[in-house]
Amino acid sequence: SRCHTSFPSCCLELSPYLTNGHISPVEVVQRVRKANICEAVKNAFLNRVFILRELSINVIWFNKNYDSLFGCNLPKWALDSIK
């Protein structure tokens, strides 16, 4: 079926190329929009790739301690188990 909205493998395969700047997010959007697949698949793919990307950027931008265990808002029990 060409209208299956579960696309974990495609997102994972693109991830390193998007992360390292080898492919532009704009190019991905343009190609997905032109693809001969149903709208549900297009929307599911774009939501997964770009909403997660934007959420990640926001976490880093607004959280000064994003790169430490104490900046990631883990519950106390989780932090205690790491110590």
C-alpha distances in whole Angstrom, upper triangle without the diagonal:
4,5,6,10,11,12,16,16,16,18,21,21,22,24,27,27,27,30,32,32,30,28,28,26,27,25,22,22,23,20,17,19,19,15,13,10,10,13,12,11,14,16,15,16,19,20,20,21,24,25,26,27,30,30,31,34,35,36,38,40,41,42,45,44,41,41,43,43,45,43,40,41,40,42,45,45,42,45,47,45,45,48
4,6,9,11,11,15,15,14,16,19,19,19,22,25,24,24,27,29,29,27,25,25,23,23,22,19,18,19,16,14,15,15,11,9,6,7,10,10,8,11,13,13,13,16,18,18,19,21,23,24,25,27,28,29,31,33,34,36,37,39,40,43,43,39,40,42,42,44,42,38,40,40,41,45,44,42,44,47,45,44,48
4,6,9,10,14,15,14,16,19,19,20,22,25,25,24,27,30,29,28,25,25,23,23,22,19,18,19,17,14,14,15,12,11,7,6,8,7,6,9,11,10,11,14,15,16,18,20,21,22,24,25,26,28,30,31,32,34,36,37,38,41,41,37,39,41,40,42,40,37,38,38,39,43,42,40,42,45,43,43,47
4,6,8,11,13,13,14,17,18,18,20,24,24,23,26,28,28,27,25,25,22,23,23,19,19,20,18,15,16,17,14,13,10,9,10,8,6,10,11,9,10,14,14,14,16,19,19,20,22,24,25,26,28,30,30,32,34,35,36,39,39,35,36,38,37,39,37,34,35,35,36,40,39,37,39,42,40,40,43
4,6,9,12,11,12,15,16,17,18,22,22,21,23,26,26,26,23,23,20,21,21,17,16,19,17,13,15,17,14,14,11,9,9,6,5,8,8,6,8,11,11,10,13,15,16,16,19,20,21,22,25,26,27,29,30,31,32,36,35,32,33,35,34,36,34,31,32,31,33,37,36,34,36,39,37,37,41
4,6,9,10,10,12,14,15,16,20,20,20,21,25,25,25,22,23,20,22,21,18,18,20,18,15,17,19,16,17,13,13,13,10,8,11,11,7,8,12,11,10,12,15,15,15,18,20,20,21,24,25,25,27,29,31,31,34,33,30,31,32,32,34,32,28,30,29,31,34,34,31,33,36,34,34,38
4,6,6,7,9,10,11,13,16,17,16,18,21,22,21,19,19,17,19,18,15,15,18,16,13,16,17,15,15,13,13,13,11,8,10,11,8,6,10,11,9,10,13,14,14,16,19,19,19,22,24,24,26,28,29,30,33,32,28,29,31,31,33,31,28,29,29,31,35,34,31,33,36,34,33,37
4,6,6,6,9,10,11,14,16,15,16,19,20,20,19,19,17,20,19,16,17,20,18,15,18,20,18,19,16,17,17,15,12,13,13,10,9,12,12,9,10,13,14,13,15,18,18,18,20,22,22,24,26,28,28,30,29,26,26,28,27,30,28,25,27,26,28,32,31,28,30,33,31,30,33
4,5,5,6,9,10,12,14,14,16,18,19,18,17,19,17,20,19,15,17,19,17,15,19,20,17,18,16,18,18,17,13,14,16,13,10,13,14,11,11,15,17,15,16,20,20,19,22,24,24,25,28,30,30,32,31,27,27,29,29,32,30,27,29,28,31,34,33,30,32,35,32,31,35
4,5,5,6,9,11,12,12,14,16,17,16,14,15,14,16,15,11,13,16,13,12,15,16,14,16,14,16,16,15,11,12,13,11,8,11,13,10,9,13,15,14,15,18,19,19,21,23,24,25,27,29,29,32,31,27,27,30,30,33,31,28,30,30,32,36,35,32,34,37,35,33,37
4,5,5,6,10,10,10,12,14,15,15,13,14,12,15,14,11,13,15,14,12,15,17,15,18,16,17,17,15,12,12,13,10,7,9,10,7,6,10,12,11,11,14,15,15,17,20,20,21,23,25,25,28,27,24,24,26,27,29,27,24,26,26,29,33,32,29,31,34,32,30,34
4,5,5,8,10,10,11,13,15,15,14,15,14,17,17,14,16,19,17,15,19,21,19,21,19,20,20,19,16,16,16,14,11,13,14,10,9,13,14,12,12,16,17,15,18,20,20,21,23,25,25,27,27,23,23,25,25,28,26,23,26,25,28,31,31,27,29,32,30,28,32
4,6,7,8,10,11,13,14,13,12,14,14,17,15,12,15,18,15,15,18,19,17,20,18,20,21,20,16,16,18,16,12,14,16,13,11,14,17,15,15,18,19,18,20,23,23,23,25,28,28,30,29,25,25,27,28,31,29,26,29,29,32,35,34,31,32,35,33,31,34
4,6,5,6,9,10,11,10,9,11,10,13,12,9,12,15,13,12,16,17,16,19,18,20,20,19,16,15,16,15,11,12,14,12,9,12,15,13,12,16,17,16,17,20,21,21,23,26,26,28,28,24,24,27,28,30,28,26,29,29,32,35,35,31,32,36,34,32,35
4,5,5,6,9,10,10,10,11,10,14,14,11,14,17,16,15,18,20,19,22,21,22,22,21,18,17,17,16,12,13,14,11,8,11,13,11,10,13,15,13,14,18,18,18,20,23,23,24,24,20,20,23,24,27,24,22,25,25,29,31,32,28,29,32,31,28,32
4,5,5,6,8,8,9,12,12,16,15,13,16,19,18,18,21,22,21,24,24,26,25,24,21,20,21,19,16,16,18,15,12,14,16,14,12,16,17,15,16,19,19,18,21,24,23,25,24,21,20,23,24,27,25,23,26,27,30,33,33,29,29,33,31,29,31
4,6,5,6,5,6,8,10,13,12,11,14,16,15,16,19,20,19,23,22,25,24,24,21,19,20,19,16,16,18,16,12,14,17,15,13,16,18,16,16,20,21,20,21,25,25,26,26,23,22,26,27,30,27,26,29,30,33,36,36,32,33,36,35,32,35
4,6,5,6,5,7,7,10,10,9,12,14,14,14,17,19,19,22,22,24,22,22,20,18,18,18,14,13,15,13,10,10,14,12,10,13,15,13,13,17,18,17,18,22,22,24,24,21,21,24,26,28,25,24,27,28,31,34,35,31,31,35,34,31,34
4,6,8,9,10,10,13,14,13,15,18,18,18,21,23,22,26,25,27,25,25,22,20,21,20,16,16,17,15,11,12,14,12,9,12,14,11,11,15,16,14,16,19,20,21,21,17,17,21,22,25,22,21,24,25,29,31,32,28,28,32,31,28,31
4,6,8,10,11,15,14,14,17,19,19,20,23,24,24,27,27,29,28,28,25,23,24,23,19,19,20,18,15,15,18,16,13,16,18,15,14,18,19,17,18,22,22,22,23,20,19,22,24,27,24,23,27,28,31,34,35,31,31,34,33,30,32
4,5,7,9,11,12,12,15,16,17,18,20,22,22,26,26,28,27,27,24,22,23,22,19,18,19,18,14,14,18,17,13,15,18,16,15,18,20,18,19,22,23,24,24,21,21,25,27,29,26,25,29,30,34,36,37,34,33,37,36,33,36
4,7,10,12,11,11,15,16,15,17,20,20,20,24,25,27,26,27,24,22,23,23,19,18,20,19,15,16,19,19,16,18,21,19,18,22,23,21,22,26,27,27,28,25,24,28,30,32,30,28,32,33,36,39,40,36,36,39,38,36,38
4,7,9,7,8,11,12,12,13,16,17,17,21,21,23,23,23,21,18,20,20,16,15,18,17,13,14,17,17,14,16,19,18,17,21,22,21,22,26,27,28,29,25,25,29,31,33,30,29,32,33,36,39,40,37,37,40,39,37,39
4,5,5,7,9,10,11,13,14,16,17,20,21,23,22,22,20,17,18,19,16,14,16,16,12,12,15,16,13,14,18,17,16,19,21,20,20,24,25,27,28,25,25,29,31,33,30,28,31,33,36,39,40,37,37,41,40,37,40
4,5,5,6,9,10,11,12,14,15,19,19,20,19,19,17,14,15,16,12,10,13,13,9,8,12,13,10,11,15,15,14,17,19,19,19,22,24,26,27,23,24,28,29,31,28,26,29,30,34,37,38,35,35,39,38,36,39
4,5,5,6,9,10,11,13,14,18,19,20,18,19,18,14,15,17,14,11,14,15,12,10,14,15,13,14,17,18,16,19,22,21,21,24,26,28,30,27,28,31,33,34,31,29,32,34,37,40,41,38,39,42,42,40,42
4,5,5,6,9,10,11,12,16,17,19,18,19,17,14,16,17,14,12,15,16,13,13,16,17,15,17,20,20,19,22,24,24,24,27,29,31,32,29,30,33,35,36,33,32,34,36,39,42,43,40,40,44,43,41,44
4,5,5,6,9,10,11,14,14,16,15,16,14,11,13,14,10,9,12,13,10,10,14,15,13,15,18,18,18,21,23,23,24,26,28,30,31,28,28,32,33,35,32,30,32,33,36,40,40,37,38,42,41,39,42
4,6,5,6,9,10,13,14,15,13,14,13,9,10,12,10,7,11,12,10,9,13,15,13,14,17,18,18,20,23,23,23,26,28,30,31,28,29,33,34,35,32,30,32,34,37,40,41,38,39,42,42,40,43
4,6,5,6,9,12,13,15,14,16,15,11,13,15,13,11,14,16,14,13,16,18,17,18,21,22,21,24,26,27,27,29,31,34,35,32,33,36,37,39,36,34,36,37,40,44,45,42,42,46,45,43,46
4,5,5,6,10,11,14,13,15,13,10,13,15,12,11,15,16,14,14,17,19,18,19,23,23,23,25,28,28,28,31,33,35,36,33,34,37,38,40,37,35,37,38,41,44,45,42,43,46,45,43,46
4,5,5,9,9,10,10,12,9,6,9,11,8,8,12,13,11,12,15,17,16,18,21,22,22,24,26,27,28,30,32,34,35,32,33,36,36,38,35,33,35,36,39,42,43,40,41,44,43,42,45
4,6,8,9,10,9,11,10,7,9,12,11,9,13,15,14,14,16,19,18,19,22,23,23,25,28,29,29,31,33,36,37,33,35,38,39,40,37,35,37,38,40,44,45,42,43,47,46,44,47
4,7,9,11,11,14,12,10,12,15,13,13,16,18,17,17,20,22,21,23,25,27,27,29,31,32,32,34,36,39,40,37,38,41,42,43,40,38,40,41,44,47,48,45,46,50,48,47,50
4,6,9,10,12,10,8,12,13,12,12,16,17,16,17,20,21,21,23,26,27,27,29,31,32,33,35,37,39,40,36,37,40,41,43,40,38,40,40,43,46,47,44,45,48,47,46,49
4,7,9,12,10,9,13,15,14,15,18,19,19,20,22,24,24,26,28,29,30,32,34,35,36,38,40,42,43,39,40,43,44,46,43,40,42,42,45,48,48,46,47,51,49,48,51
4,7,8,7,7,10,12,11,13,15,16,17,18,20,22,23,24,26,28,29,31,32,34,35,36,38,41,41,38,39,41,41,43,41,38,39,40,42,46,46,43,45,48,46,45,49
4,6,6,7,9,10,11,13,14,16,17,18,20,22,23,24,26,28,29,30,32,34,35,36,38,41,41,38,39,41,41,43,41,37,39,39,41,45,45,42,44,47,46,45,49
4,5,5,6,8,10,10,12,14,15,16,17,19,21,21,23,25,26,27,29,31,32,33,35,38,39,35,37,40,39,41,38,35,36,37,39,43,43,41,42,46,45,44,47
4,5,5,6,9,10,10,12,14,15,16,18,20,21,22,24,25,26,28,30,31,32,33,37,37,34,35,38,37,39,36,33,34,34,36,40,40,38,40,43,42,41,45
4,5,5,6,9,10,11,12,14,15,17,18,20,21,23,24,26,27,29,30,31,33,36,36,32,34,36,36,38,35,32,33,34,36,39,39,37,39,42,40,40,43
4,6,5,6,8,10,11,12,13,15,16,18,19,21,22,24,26,27,28,30,31,34,35,31,33,35,35,37,34,32,33,34,36,40,40,37,39,42,41,40,43
4,5,5,6,8,10,10,11,13,15,16,17,19,21,21,23,25,26,27,29,32,33,29,31,34,34,35,32,29,30,31,33,37,38,35,37,40,39,38,42
4,6,5,6,9,10,10,12,14,15,16,18,20,21,22,24,26,27,28,31,31,28,29,32,31,33,30,27,28,29,31,35,35,32,34,37,36,35,39
4,5,5,6,8,10,11,12,14,16,17,18,20,21,23,24,26,27,30,30,27,28,30,30,32,30,27,28,29,31,35,35,32,34,37,36,35,38
4,5,5,6,8,10,10,12,14,15,16,18,20,21,22,24,25,28,29,25,27,30,30,31,29,26,28,29,31,35,35,32,34,37,36,35,38
4,6,6,5,8,9,10,11,13,15,16,18,20,20,22,23,26,27,23,25,28,28,29,26,24,25,26,28,32,32,30,31,35,34,33,36
4,6,6,6,8,10,11,12,14,16,17,18,20,21,22,25,25,22,23,26,25,27,25,22,23,24,26,30,30,27,29,32,31,30,33
4,6,6,6,9,10,11,13,15,16,17,19,20,22,24,24,21,22,25,25,27,24,22,24,25,27,31,31,28,29,33,32,30,34
4,5,5,6,8,10,10,12,14,15,16,18,20,23,23,20,22,24,25,27,24,21,23,24,27,31,32,29,30,33,33,31,34
4,5,5,6,9,10,11,12,14,15,16,18,21,22,19,21,23,24,25,22,19,21,22,25,28,29,27,28,31,31,30,33
4,5,5,6,9,10,11,13,14,16,16,19,20,16,18,20,20,22,19,16,18,19,22,26,26,24,25,28,28,26,29
4,5,5,6,9,10,11,12,14,16,18,19,15,17,20,21,22,19,17,19,21,24,27,28,25,26,29,29,27,30
4,5,5,6,9,10,10,12,14,17,18,15,17,20,21,22,19,17,19,21,24,27,29,26,26,30,30,28,31
4,5,5,6,9,10,11,12,15,16,13,15,18,18,19,16,14,15,17,20,23,25,22,23,27,27,25,28
4,5,5,6,9,10,11,13,14,10,12,15,16,17,14,12,14,16,20,23,24,21,21,25,25,23,26
4,6,5,6,9,10,12,14,11,13,16,18,18,15,14,16,19,22,25,27,24,24,27,28,25,28
4,5,5,6,8,11,13,10,13,16,17,17,14,13,15,17,20,23,25,23,23,27,27,25,27
4,6,6,6,9,10,7,10,12,13,14,10,9,11,14,17,20,22,19,19,23,23,22,24
4,6,5,7,8,6,8,11,13,14,10,10,13,15,19,21,23,21,20,24,24,22,24
4,6,7,10,9,11,14,16,16,12,13,15,18,21,24,26,24,23,26,27,25,27
4,6,9,8,12,14,16,15,11,11,13,16,19,21,24,22,21,25,26,24,26
4,5,5,9,10,12,11,7,8,10,13,16,18,21,19,18,21,23,21,22
4,6,8,9,12,11,7,10,12,15,18,19,22,20,18,22,23,21,21
4,5,6,8,7,4,7,10,12,15,16,19,17,15,18,20,17,18
4,6,8,8,5,6,9,11,15,17,19,16,15,18,19,17,18
4,7,9,7,8,11,13,16,17,19,16,14,18,18,15,17
4,5,5,7,10,11,14,14,16,14,11,14,15,12,13
4,5,6,8,7,11,11,13,10,8,11,12,9,10
4,6,6,7,10,10,12,10,8,11,13,11,11
4,6,8,11,12,15,13,11,14,16,14,15
4,6,9,11,14,11,10,14,15,13,15
4,6,9,11,10,9,13,14,14,15
4,6,8,6,6,10,11,11,13
4,6,5,7,9,10,11,13
4,5,5,6,9,10,11
4,6,5,6,9,10
4,5,5,7,9
4,5,5,7
4,5,5
4,6
4
